[in-house]
Amino acid sequence: AQSVTQPDIHITVSEGASLELRCNYSYGATPYLFWYVQSPGQGLQLLLKYFSGDTLVQGIKGFEAEFKRSQSSFNLRKPSVHWSDAAEYFCAVGAGDMRFGAGTRLTVKP
Amino acid sequence: NAGVTQTPKFQVLKTGQSMTLQCAQDMNHEYMSWYRQDPGMGLRLIHYSVGAGITDQGEVPNGYNVSRSTTEDFPLRLLSAAPSQTSVYFCASSYSMTGYDEKLFFGSGTQLSVL
């Protein structure tokens, strides 16, 4: 069965520093992979997605993610974090019965 | 354009009571789903539907029923509420689940407490 692991429950970075959030997946075929962001008290918003082709995908708000089949990973990156990026981030895999990871909470220090 | 609308936003139930969480979307999306969100566990899929009249179980379907009589609506029914069903529930929809158009739009959530 498909599944997603986000190894980091909570990450703290300083504003302006770079960010990488880890995501590992288990899926039988070529996966559809997603990153969603959830601000406090809100629903989830899609940041970016991967279906096929270029393994480096660009998303909204300056985020990007790289699909590495050999490592079963789809890590999210941002070169310079802003205070408004503080939120919870979810990696997801699948089509139809999409499965989410447990999430990584990002805190941004001034 | 309202998107995905969930009602109610908050609900308190007693153990054994039943209720229905409502979800409606106005984007003509074929795919709809229900998730529950619990601390440290992310979102877990309860049920989903790929079109009117078609539903299927997700990871945690026990204690919940769904039906899809129209494209727009996908209600979630709790048959006999239990404290373990205390959670935040999200409804989501997508135009497609098998291609470039795959993107979930989420409702704002329903916070349910079962005493």
Interface residues (C-beta under 8 A of the other chain):
Chain A: V4 Q6 I9 Y32 F34 Y36 Q42 G43 L44 Q45 L46 K49 F51 F90 A95 G96 D97 M98 R99 F100 G101 A102 G103
Chain B: V4 Y31 S33 Y35 G40 M41 G42 L43 R44 L45 Y48 V50 D56 G58 E59 F90 A92 M97 T98 G99 Y100 E102 K103 L104 F106 G107 S108 G109
